[in-house]
């Protein structure tokens, strides 16, 4: 059984307190009581959880209705007052906030003033991979929550703060060099502490490497540094799996953390057969921060209710029943500079019900299924055809994929498919024969053959991000209404 498979063993308050004791606060660091509060909140009774959420939501709604012009007008339009929204269930009385609305009403969504003790922070921006990015003004407090919640999830993932952390990301998402420049390809940025959590806790060192380096260079770099933990994108971990086919299986990482992009079932399976370490993941947005973290014990995403609330809604706007897939709506609680109420993330996730087997009582949702703004506009059976290609690659004998480093599936407007293969050393004829055979056996698309294109490397998309499935049916910009 792959080590990335969730363990059935539940945790407890005492167990988490023992884990927290491994994290030693830096002298004179700020916010130390917050970590104890976060830990205690994980095991409140359902009634207590609900009461805490109501209290935090009530304060945010009261502020938004008085200090944020957009919500001041919205409440007046719907004939509501702040006292009408007292619990998460009352949020259904307010309309959805789409990316389009956020972009067009950014000024009116910004608070005129902040409560005493709150101060403006920096602004954050969505990646814009599905259209024009949106920018959100933050407070220092809401930005600080990112560090607090990052430490919480690393505790959940059982990361030892004394270990070495390797980070493979886009240069724009890595700290600047001492010369205040982006990290060049081929270079390593050495940090004395882990980013974010090192502000509060004593940690081991971190080493950063650009994801724009060739995959084989990344594998060599990891073998050279032998880190205890690796943080990168799901696609990068999958590409590294291909690179390690011709290298000894890495035995050094104790944990992996996949960030920013969707982690598919096939990715999780491939990564689990290459790395001996458990694979962890969170769900977050640049506009919001960390929304939820996936528990290792049961595989649910637990919502950080000190920071935000989540609804999983069906197409008609009603809450999804357990087992149904719906759109993820997020209401921010800690950012009073620009509160987002019922913000449509555009992502899809499975609704769940009942207590989580992990023992934590924070509300949760199931597997993240993908981005609605992509999936909604695809022709019928598209995802089934993509699954055929993925499965054929999964079933490919290892000796045929020695030179494979990346793959990207593209769907054209005529619904034909092209499989782009990053293979610097080429691929054997049997590789192509097996793929074409699997396609012809399982896909009924008359006159639409699967075309294979072998490249030395596959170009990255806007902003340097890599997508393993692209389609001409994806909207150029967000199509939210």
C-alpha positions as CSV (number, residue, x, y, z in Angstrom):
1,X,0.0,0.0,0.0
2,X,1.5,3.4,-0.9
3,X,2.5,5.5,2.1
4,X,0.4,8.4,0.7
5,X,-2.8,6.5,1.4
6,X,-4.6,8.1,4.4
7,X,-4.2,6.3,7.7
8,X,-7.4,5.3,9.5
9,X,-5.9,6.1,12.9
10,X,-7.7,9.1,14.5
11,X,-5.9,11.9,16.3
12,X,-6.9,13.7,19.5
13,X,-6.3,16.9,21.5
14,X,-3.6,15.2,23.5
15,X,-1.9,13.8,20.4
16,X,-1.8,17.2,18.7
17,X,-0.5,18.9,21.9
18,X,2.4,16.4,21.8
19,X,3.0,17.3,18.2
20,X,2.9,21.0,19.0
21,X,5.5,20.5,21.7
22,X,8.0,19.7,18.9
23,X,7.7,23.3,17.6
24,X,9.8,25.7,19.7
25,X,8.8,29.4,19.6
26,X,11.5,31.9,18.9
27,X,12.2,34.3,21.8
28,X,10.0,37.4,21.8
29,X,7.9,36.3,18.8
30,X,4.4,37.7,18.5
31,X,1.1,36.0,18.6
32,X,2.2,32.9,20.7
33,X,-1.3,32.4,22.3
34,X,-2.8,32.0,18.8
35,X,-1.2,28.6,18.3
36,X,-2.8,27.2,21.4
37,X,-6.1,28.6,20.4
38,X,-5.9,27.1,17.0
39,X,-5.1,23.7,18.4
40,X,-8.0,23.9,20.9
41,X,-10.4,24.9,18.2
42,X,-9.7,21.7,16.3
43,X,-11.5,19.6,18.9
44,X,-14.5,21.8,20.1
45,X,-17.9,20.1,20.2
46,X,-20.1,20.7,17.2
47,X,-22.2,23.1,19.2
48,X,-19.1,25.0,20.3
49,X,-17.8,25.1,16.7
50,X,-21.1,26.6,15.5
51,X,-21.1,29.2,18.3
52,X,-17.6,30.3,17.5
53,X,-18.3,30.6,13.8
54,X,-21.5,32.6,14.5
55,X,-19.6,35.0,16.7
56,X,-16.8,35.6,14.2
57,X,-19.2,35.9,11.3
58,X,-21.4,38.4,13.2
59,X,-18.4,40.7,13.8
60,X,-17.4,40.6,10.1
61,X,-21.0,41.2,8.8
62,X,-21.5,44.1,11.1
63,X,-18.3,45.7,9.9
64,X,-19.0,45.0,6.2
65,X,-22.5,46.4,6.3
66,X,-21.3,49.6,7.9
67,X,-17.9,50.2,6.4
68,X,-17.9,48.5,2.9
69,X,-19.9,50.5,0.3
70,X,-20.7,47.4,-1.8
71,X,-22.3,45.6,1.1
72,X,-23.9,48.7,2.5
73,X,-25.8,49.0,-0.8
74,X,-26.4,45.3,-1.1
75,X,-28.0,45.0,2.4
76,X,-30.2,48.0,1.6
77,X,-31.3,46.5,-1.8
78,X,-32.3,43.2,-0.1
79,X,-33.9,44.9,2.9
80,X,-31.4,43.3,5.3
81,X,-29.6,44.5,8.4
82,X,-26.5,43.0,10.0
83,X,-28.6,41.2,12.6
84,X,-30.3,39.2,9.8
85,X,-27.0,37.3,9.2
86,X,-26.1,35.7,12.5
87,X,-25.0,32.2,11.5
88,X,-23.5,30.5,8.4
89,X,-26.9,29.2,7.4
90,X,-28.1,32.8,7.0
91,X,-25.5,33.5,4.3
92,X,-28.0,32.0,1.8
93,X,-29.9,35.3,2.0
94,X,-27.1,37.1,0.2
95,X,-26.1,36.7,-3.5
96,X,-23.0,35.0,-4.8
97,X,-19.9,37.3,-5.3
98,X,-18.3,36.3,-8.7
99,X,-14.8,37.1,-9.9
100,X,-16.4,39.4,-12.4
101,X,-18.3,41.3,-9.7
102,X,-15.1,41.5,-7.6
103,X,-13.1,42.9,-10.4
104,X,-15.7,45.5,-11.4
105,X,-16.5,46.6,-7.8
106,X,-13.0,46.5,-6.2
107,X,-13.1,50.1,-5.0
108,X,-16.6,49.7,-3.4
109,X,-15.6,46.4,-1.8
110,X,-12.8,48.1,0.0
111,X,-13.6,49.2,3.6
112,X,-13.6,53.0,4.3
113,X,-12.0,52.3,7.7
114,X,-10.7,49.5,9.8
115,X,-11.5,48.7,13.5
116,X,-9.1,49.8,16.2
117,X,-6.0,47.6,16.2
118,X,-6.4,46.6,12.5
119,X,-4.0,47.9,9.9
120,X,-3.8,47.8,6.1
121,X,-1.5,45.2,4.6
122,X,-0.4,44.3,1.1
123,X,-2.7,43.3,-1.7
124,X,-2.8,39.8,-3.2
125,X,-3.8,38.8,-6.7
126,X,-5.3,35.7,-8.2
127,X,-3.1,33.8,-10.7
128,X,-5.3,34.6,-13.7
129,X,-4.9,31.2,-15.3
130,X,-8.6,31.2,-16.3
131,X,-8.8,34.9,-17.2
132,X,-8.0,38.4,-15.9
133,X,-6.6,38.3,-12.4
134,X,-8.4,39.9,-9.4
135,X,-6.7,41.9,-6.7
136,X,-7.7,41.9,-3.0
137,X,-6.6,44.3,-0.4
138,X,-5.5,42.5,2.8
139,X,-4.9,43.6,6.4
140,X,-1.7,42.7,8.4
141,X,-3.9,40.4,10.4
142,X,-5.3,38.5,7.5
143,X,-1.8,38.2,6.0
144,X,-0.5,36.9,9.3
145,X,-3.1,34.2,9.3
146,X,-1.3,32.6,6.4
147,X,1.7,31.8,8.7
148,X,-0.4,30.7,11.6
149,X,-2.4,28.3,9.4
150,X,0.7,27.0,7.6
151,X,2.1,25.9,10.9
152,X,-1.2,24.2,11.8
153,X,-1.2,22.2,8.6
154,X,2.5,21.3,8.9
155,X,1.7,19.9,12.4
156,X,-1.2,18.0,10.9
157,X,1.2,16.6,8.2
158,X,3.7,15.7,10.9
159,X,6.5,17.8,9.5
160,X,9.5,17.9,12.0
161,X,10.5,21.6,12.2
162,X,14.1,20.5,12.7
163,X,14.2,19.0,9.2
164,X,15.4,20.4,5.9
165,X,12.8,21.8,3.5
166,X,13.2,21.8,-0.3
167,X,11.1,24.2,-2.3
168,X,10.6,23.9,-6.1
169,X,8.5,26.8,-7.3
170,X,8.2,29.5,-9.9
171,X,10.9,32.2,-9.3
172,X,8.2,34.8,-8.5
173,X,7.0,32.6,-5.7
174,X,10.4,32.1,-4.1
175,X,12.0,34.8,-1.8
176,X,14.3,37.2,-3.6
177,X,18.1,36.6,-3.6
178,X,20.4,38.8,-1.5
179,X,20.7,41.0,-4.6
180,X,16.9,41.5,-4.5
181,X,16.5,39.6,-7.7
182,X,14.5,36.6,-8.8
183,X,16.3,33.3,-8.4
184,X,18.1,32.5,-11.7
185,X,17.8,29.0,-13.3
186,X,20.5,26.6,-12.1
187,X,21.0,28.5,-8.8
188,X,20.0,27.6,-5.3
189,X,18.7,30.0,-2.7
190,X,19.7,28.9,0.8
191,X,17.5,30.1,3.7
192,X,18.4,29.6,7.4
193,X,14.7,29.0,8.3
194,X,11.5,27.8,6.6
195,X,9.5,30.6,5.0
196,X,6.5,31.9,6.9
197,X,6.6,29.6,10.0
198,X,10.3,30.5,10.6
199,X,8.9,33.9,11.7
200,X,7.5,32.2,14.8
201,X,9.4,29.0,15.3
202,X,12.9,27.6,15.3
203,X,13.2,25.5,12.1
204,X,15.9,23.8,10.0
205,X,17.1,25.3,6.8
206,X,15.2,25.6,3.5
207,X,16.7,25.3,0.0
208,X,14.9,26.8,-3.0
209,X,15.2,25.9,-6.7
210,X,13.3,27.2,-9.7
211,X,10.7,24.9,-11.3
212,X,11.8,26.4,-14.7
213,X,14.9,24.2,-14.5
214,X,14.8,21.0,-16.5
215,X,13.1,18.1,-14.7
216,X,16.3,16.0,-14.7
217,X,18.1,19.0,-13.1
218,X,15.5,19.1,-10.4
219,X,15.9,15.4,-9.7
220,X,19.7,15.8,-9.6
221,X,19.3,18.8,-7.2
222,X,17.1,16.8,-4.9
223,X,19.5,13.8,-4.9
224,X,22.3,16.2,-4.0
225,X,20.5,18.0,-1.2
226,X,18.5,15.0,0.1
227,X,15.8,17.1,1.9
228,X,13.5,15.8,4.6
229,X,10.5,17.5,3.0
230,X,9.7,18.8,-0.5
231,X,7.1,21.5,-1.3
232,X,6.1,21.9,-5.0
233,X,3.2,21.7,-7.5
234,X,1.4,18.5,-8.2
235,X,2.5,18.5,-11.8
236,X,6.1,18.9,-10.7
237,X,5.9,15.9,-8.5
238,X,4.5,13.9,-11.4
239,X,7.3,15.1,-13.7
240,X,9.8,14.1,-11.0
241,X,8.3,10.6,-11.0
242,X,9.2,10.2,-14.7
243,X,12.7,11.6,-14.0
244,X,13.3,9.1,-11.2
245,X,12.5,6.1,-13.4
246,X,16.1,6.2,-14.5
247,X,17.5,7.0,-11.1
248,X,17.4,5.1,-7.7
249,X,14.1,5.6,-6.0
250,X,14.4,8.5,-3.5
251,X,14.4,7.3,0.1
252,X,15.1,10.7,1.7
253,X,11.9,12.7,1.9
254,X,9.8,12.2,4.9
255,X,6.9,14.2,3.6
256,X,5.7,15.9,0.4
257,X,3.4,19.0,0.2
258,X,1.6,19.7,-3.1
259,X,0.3,23.2,-3.5
260,X,-1.5,25.6,-5.8
261,X,-3.0,23.2,-8.3
262,X,-5.4,20.3,-8.4
263,X,-4.0,16.9,-7.4
264,X,-5.8,14.2,-9.5
265,X,-6.2,10.6,-8.4
266,X,-3.8,9.4,-11.1
267,X,-1.2,11.9,-10.0
268,X,-1.6,10.8,-6.4
269,X,-1.1,7.1,-7.5
270,X,2.0,7.8,-9.6
271,X,3.6,9.9,-6.9
272,X,2.8,7.3,-4.3
273,X,4.7,4.6,-6.2
274,X,7.8,6.8,-6.6
275,X,8.2,8.5,-3.3
276,X,8.1,6.6,0.0
277,X,6.9,9.7,1.8
278,X,3.2,10.6,2.4
279,X,1.7,13.2,0.0
280,X,-0.1,16.1,1.7
281,X,-2.2,18.9,0.2
282,X,-4.1,22.1,1.2
283,X,-6.7,24.1,-0.7
284,X,-6.2,27.8,-0.9
285,X,-6.6,30.9,-3.1
286,X,-4.3,33.9,-3.5
287,X,-7.3,36.1,-2.9
288,X,-8.0,34.4,0.5
289,X,-5.0,32.4,1.7
290,X,-5.2,28.9,3.1
291,X,-8.9,27.8,3.1
292,X,-8.6,24.2,4.2
293,X,-6.0,21.5,4.8
294,X,-6.3,17.8,4.0
295,X,-6.1,15.5,7.0
296,X,-3.8,12.6,6.6
297,X,-6.1,10.3,8.6
298,X,-9.3,10.5,6.4
299,X,-8.5,12.6,3.4
300,X,-11.0,15.3,4.1
301,X,-10.2,19.1,3.7
302,X,-10.9,20.7,7.0
303,X,-11.8,24.4,6.8
304,X,-9.9,26.9,8.9
305,X,-12.9,28.6,10.4
306,X,-10.8,31.2,12.2
307,X,-10.1,32.5,8.8
308,X,-13.1,31.7,6.5
309,X,-16.2,29.7,6.0
310,X,-17.0,27.4,3.1
311,X,-20.3,26.4,1.3
312,X,-20.5,23.6,-1.3
313,X,-23.5,24.6,-3.5
314,X,-25.4,22.8,-6.3
315,X,-26.2,24.5,-9.6
316,X,-29.5,25.9,-8.2
317,X,-27.7,27.5,-5.3
318,X,-28.9,25.0,-2.7
319,X,-26.4,23.2,-0.4
320,X,-25.1,20.0,-1.9
321,X,-26.1,16.7,-0.2
322,X,-23.3,14.4,1.0
323,X,-21.6,12.7,-1.9
324,X,-22.7,15.4,-4.4
325,X,-20.2,17.7,-6.2
326,X,-20.7,21.4,-6.1
327,X,-19.1,24.8,-6.4
328,X,-16.9,26.1,-3.5
329,X,-18.0,29.4,-2.0
330,X,-15.8,31.1,0.5
331,X,-16.6,33.8,3.0
332,X,-13.6,35.5,4.5
333,X,-13.6,36.3,8.2
334,X,-10.2,37.7,9.0
335,X,-9.8,40.2,6.2
336,X,-11.8,43.4,7.2
337,X,-10.0,45.5,4.6
338,X,-11.9,43.8,1.7
339,X,-14.3,41.2,3.0
340,X,-15.5,38.6,0.5
341,X,-18.9,37.2,1.3
342,X,-20.0,34.0,-0.6
343,X,-17.1,34.4,-3.1
344,X,-17.4,31.9,-6.0
345,X,-13.9,30.3,-6.3
346,X,-14.9,28.6,-9.5
347,X,-13.7,25.3,-8.0
348,X,-15.6,22.1,-7.5
349,X,-15.5,19.8,-4.5
350,X,-17.5,16.9,-2.9
351,X,-19.8,17.6,0.0
352,X,-19.5,15.4,3.0
353,X,-21.4,14.9,6.2
354,X,-21.0,13.6,9.7
355,X,-17.9,13.6,12.0
356,X,-14.5,13.1,10.3
357,X,-12.8,9.8,11.2
358,X,-9.6,11.8,11.9
359,X,-11.2,13.2,15.2
360,X,-11.0,16.9,14.3
361,X,-14.3,18.7,14.5
362,X,-13.6,21.6,12.1
363,X,-16.1,21.4,9.2
364,X,-14.8,19.7,6.1
365,X,-15.4,18.8,2.5
366,X,-14.2,16.0,0.2
367,X,-12.0,15.7,-2.8
368,X,-11.5,18.9,-4.9
369,X,-12.7,17.9,-8.4
370,X,-11.4,20.8,-10.5
371,X,-12.3,24.2,-11.8
372,X,-15.9,24.7,-12.9
373,X,-15.0,27.4,-15.5
374,X,-12.9,24.8,-17.3
375,X,-15.1,21.7,-16.9
376,X,-18.4,23.4,-17.6
377,X,-17.6,24.3,-21.2
378,X,-16.1,21.0,-22.3
379,X,-18.0,18.8,-24.8
380,X,-19.7,15.7,-23.4
381,X,-17.4,12.7,-22.8
382,X,-14.2,14.9,-22.8
383,X,-13.1,13.9,-19.3
384,X,-13.7,10.3,-20.1
385,X,-11.4,10.5,-23.2
386,X,-8.8,12.3,-21.1
387,X,-9.0,9.5,-18.5
388,X,-8.3,6.9,-21.3
389,X,-5.0,8.7,-22.1
390,X,-4.1,9.0,-18.5
391,X,-4.8,5.3,-17.8
392,X,-2.8,4.2,-20.9
393,X,0.1,6.2,-19.5
394,X,-0.4,4.6,-16.1
395,X,-0.4,1.1,-17.6
396,X,2.7,1.7,-19.8
397,X,5.6,-0.6,-18.9
398,X,8.4,1.3,-17.2
399,X,11.0,0.4,-19.9
400,X,9.0,2.3,-22.5
401,X,8.9,5.5,-20.4
402,X,12.5,5.8,-19.4
403,X,12.9,9.1,-21.4
404,X,9.5,10.5,-20.6
405,X,9.6,13.6,-18.5
406,X,6.3,15.5,-19.1
407,X,3.0,15.0,-20.9
408,X,0.2,17.4,-21.8
409,X,-3.2,16.5,-23.4
410,X,-4.7,19.1,-25.6
411,X,-8.2,19.1,-27.1
412,X,-8.8,21.1,-30.3
413,X,-12.0,22.8,-31.3
414,X,-12.9,19.9,-33.7
415,X,-12.8,17.7,-30.5
416,X,-9.6,15.9,-31.7
417,X,-6.9,15.3,-29.2
418,X,-3.1,15.8,-29.2
419,X,-0.8,14.2,-26.7
420,X,2.3,16.2,-26.2
421,X,5.2,14.2,-24.8
422,X,8.3,15.8,-23.3
423,X,10.9,13.2,-24.0
424,X,14.4,14.6,-24.7
425,X,15.7,11.1,-25.7
426,X,12.7,10.1,-27.8
427,X,10.3,7.2,-27.2
428,X,10.2,3.7,-28.6
429,X,7.7,2.8,-31.3
430,X,5.9,0.4,-28.9
431,X,5.0,3.3,-26.7
432,X,3.0,5.0,-29.5
433,X,1.5,1.7,-30.5
434,X,0.2,0.9,-27.0
435,X,-1.3,4.4,-26.7
436,X,-3.0,4.4,-30.0
437,X,-4.4,0.9,-29.4
438,X,-5.9,1.9,-26.0
439,X,-7.4,5.0,-27.7
440,X,-9.0,3.0,-30.5
441,X,-10.3,0.3,-28.2
442,X,-12.1,2.7,-25.7
443,X,-12.8,5.9,-27.5
444,X,-15.5,6.0,-30.2
445,X,-14.6,9.2,-32.1
446,X,-14.9,8.5,-35.9
447,X,-12.4,10.5,-37.8
448,X,-10.8,11.9,-34.6
449,X,-7.5,10.0,-34.1
450,X,-5.2,10.7,-31.2
451,X,-2.1,12.5,-32.4
452,X,1.2,12.2,-30.6
453,X,3.8,14.9,-30.6
454,X,7.2,14.3,-29.1
455,X,9.1,17.3,-27.9
456,X,12.3,18.0,-26.0
457,X,10.3,20.0,-23.5
458,X,6.7,21.2,-23.3
459,X,6.4,25.0,-23.1
460,X,4.8,26.4,-20.0
461,X,1.6,28.6,-20.1
462,X,1.0,32.1,-18.9
463,X,3.0,33.0,-15.8
464,X,5.1,29.9,-16.1
465,X,2.5,27.5,-14.9
466,X,2.1,24.0,-16.4
467,X,-1.2,22.4,-17.1
468,X,-1.3,18.7,-18.1
469,X,-4.7,19.2,-19.8
470,X,-5.6,22.1,-22.0
471,X,-8.6,22.7,-24.3
472,X,-9.7,25.1,-27.0
473,X,-13.1,25.0,-25.2
474,X,-11.6,26.6,-22.1
475,X,-12.8,30.2,-21.8
476,X,-10.3,32.9,-22.6
477,X,-11.5,34.8,-19.6
478,X,-13.7,34.0,-16.6
479,X,-17.3,33.3,-17.7
480,X,-18.8,33.8,-14.3
481,X,-22.2,35.6,-14.5
